[in-house]
Amino acid sequence: MNEKAISFDQKIINITSAVSIASGKKKRRTEEENREFNQDWTESFAFICNTDGLPTCLICHEKLAHNKKSNLERHFTTKHTQFAGKYPTGDARKKADEELQKNNNSQVSC
């Protein structure tokens, strides 16, 4: 990067900081929201809570950053549509989730 770009970026950061300080508003921090993993999400979206407290997909083992239902639902509907079609909600999905959990010994459910 050249000096002008760096200087411009620094000005934007300084302006943003000044505005937030002047308005008295703090940035919203998700860590302070005390979000907890809901056990119903295991059956609905095939997620478990790992040892770090993060939701982890039982199908692809991807970890999401926050315990938010909307994030889990979006991941499940966009990346695992075949699983959702093959195992509709109910007993079939519950059995499939249990089987995935058995195969996933490295994760601990919260």
C-alpha positions in Angstrom: 0.0 0.0 0.0 1.1 3.5 -0.6 1.3 6.3 2.1 -1.9 7.9 0.9 -4.0 4.7 1.3 -2.6 4.1 4.8 -3.2 7.7 5.7 -6.7 7.6 4.4 -7.5 4.3 6.3 -6.1 5.8 9.5 -8.3 8.9 9.1 -11.4 6.7 8.7 -10.5 4.7 11.8 -9.8 7.9 13.8 -13.1 9.5 12.6 -15.0 6.3 13.5 -13.4 6.3 17.0 -14.1 9.9 17.5 -17.8 9.6 16.5 -18.3 6.6 18.9 -16.6 8.4 21.7 -18.5 11.6 21.1 -21.9 9.9 20.9 -21.2 7.9 24.1 -22.2 4.7 22.5 -20.2 1.5 22.9 -19.7 -1.0 20.2 -22.0 -4.0 20.8 -20.0 -7.0 22.0 -21.5 -10.5 21.5 -19.5 -11.9 24.3 -21.5 -9.8 26.7 -24.8 -11.1 25.5 -24.4 -14.4 27.4 -25.7 -16.6 24.5 -26.1 -20.2 25.4 -26.4 -23.3 23.1 -30.0 -24.6 22.9 -30.1 -28.4 23.0 -33.1 -28.3 20.6 -30.7 -27.1 17.9 -29.0 -30.5 17.8 -32.2 -32.1 16.3 -33.2 -29.1 14.3 -29.9 -28.2 12.6 -27.4 -31.1 13.5 -25.2 -29.0 15.7 -23.6 -29.7 19.1 -21.8 -27.4 21.5 -18.0 -28.2 21.6 -15.7 -27.9 24.5 -15.0 -24.2 23.7 -18.7 -23.5 23.9 -19.0 -22.9 20.1 -21.7 -24.6 18.0 -20.1 -27.3 15.8 -21.8 -28.9 12.8 -22.2 -32.7 13.1 -22.1 -33.1 9.4 -19.1 -31.1 8.2 -17.5 -30.3 11.6 -17.5 -26.5 10.9 -17.4 -24.3 14.0 -19.6 -21.2 14.0 -18.5 -18.1 15.9 -21.7 -17.4 17.9 -24.6 -19.3 19.5 -27.3 -17.8 17.4 -30.2 -19.8 16.0 -30.2 -17.7 12.8 -26.5 -18.6 12.1 -27.1 -22.3 12.6 -30.2 -22.3 10.5 -28.5 -20.5 7.7 -25.6 -22.9 7.7 -27.8 -25.9 7.7 -30.2 -24.7 5.0 -27.4 -23.5 2.7 -24.8 -26.3 3.1 -26.8 -29.4 4.0 -30.0 -29.3 1.9 -29.6 -33.0 0.9 -29.4 -34.0 4.6 -32.6 -32.0 5.3 -34.4 -33.6 2.4 -33.2 -37.1 3.3 -34.0 -36.8 7.0 -37.1 -34.6 7.5 -37.8 -33.4 11.0 -39.0 -36.0 13.4 -37.8 -39.5 14.3 -35.7 -40.0 11.1 -33.7 -36.8 11.8 -33.3 -37.6 15.5 -31.9 -41.0 14.7 -29.5 -39.5 12.1 -28.3 -36.9 14.6 -27.7 -39.6 17.2 -25.7 -41.6 14.7 -23.6 -38.5 13.8 -23.0 -37.9 17.5 -21.8 -41.4 18.0 -19.3 -41.1 15.1 -18.1 -37.8 16.6 -16.2 -38.8 19.7 -13.9 -35.8 19.7 -16.6 -33.3 20.5 -18.3 -33.0 23.9 -21.9 -31.9 24.1 -22.7 -29.0 26.5 
